[in-house]
Structures are given as C-alpha cells and as structure tokens.
Amino acid sequence: MSRPADLIRTLTERGLTIAVAESLTGGLVVAELVSIPGASAVVRGGIVAYATELKHDLLGVDAALLAAGGPIQAAVAEQMASGVRERLRADIGLATTGAAGPDPQDGHAPGEVWIAVATAAGIRSVRLELGGDRASIRRETVDAAIELASMSLPE
C-alpha cells in the first residue's frame, strides 16, 4: 500500500481529519491525498496560498514575520499548518513552503523547503534541502509532507 493510502487508512481508523496549506506544491499534496478512495471521510480541504500576502490573508501567518524574513522559514510553515488546521476545522494541519526553482527566491536556493504539521499536541517542522529540477523538488516535497503527517498522528 502507498504512503498516501496508509495515511488515509490510519486517519479513517482513528477518526481524524486533515487539512493542507500549500505554497510551492500548489495543491499537489491535497491532490495526492484525495486520489485515494475514501479520502472524503478525512480530508477537510486545502488552501493554496502561493502569493506571500495570501499566507497572511488566508492562513493568519504573521505579516511582520513575512515582511522580516519572507515566506521560506520554519515559523511560516508552522503558522500555515496551524492556520489551515484552525480555519478548516481539522485535527491535523499540514503545510509546505519553499523554493522550487529554477531561480532562487528571496535569497533561498531552489530546493530549500519547510514542511510543518500541527496537531492538538503541538507543531513540528522539518527543513529539506532537495536537489533536482522544479518538478522533482515539488514531488519530493509532497512525499516528505505525507511522511511527516504520517509520523505525527496523534494516538
């Protein structure tokens, strides 16, 4: 069974829901999750906040944080995960932000990515340094985000 299918099955068994906030992945994480039969029972939805100001407007990311350090940092990913969890009323919030390339973004090299997961127990973020082209960076981010969510599920 695939990692997305395992995640959907586990969420279903535990009666948990998930919501996703995405930047560089542009909806690929939630698309991967909803490709699994039965996902509608546990996937609340997703917000693609690709533009920096939308991270504040739609997800509640602190505007001063974004102004000071840009969208590619741990605290932004964490606030995105927390914001989508709250706004979509899910048990788990999952978020991605980073530079997919081909050019650097705000001083961050392509492949610098932050993913975060928020649950009632707290927030966890992970920094990735990925290689390859834009498509492979986005694909690896999706895989890593689903892995992080799977490892962070409340009992």
Phi, psi and omega in degrees: 000146182282161178300314177300318179295319176300317180297313180299317179298314181294317177301316180297313180300324183267357180067036182250155177240159181225147173226150187234134172247125185232144171242272186299335181277347170053031179103358182293327181293309181294326177297319178297317180293315184283354174286348181270127176304137180091356182299331183298340179285339187231338180272115180283324181153188180214155175234121174265106179251075185287315178285140185304316184294335178290335176298324176283308187298317186263332187244353178079017176296136183303123182297323179293322177298314179296319181294322184282320187233359181078181187277351185256084178199158184303313184298327178292313178301317180296317179290328175297314181297316179294318181296316180290326177299315181290310186292326180260007175052058180245160175286327183232134173247134182234137184220151175228139172208147181164189180248117180268345179089183014279346183259157174299154178233122178050039179082006180254132181290150173306136181100349174278118187223144171240133171237150180215153175228136179239131175226178177299335182279345181144191184234139179229136177231154181223136175263134177245145171237100187254150176250175177102189181275178182306314182296318182289325176297315180295317180297314180294327177295317177301311181299316181293323179294316179294322176297314180298316179299317181298321182281348187250011184291136174292150179287000000 
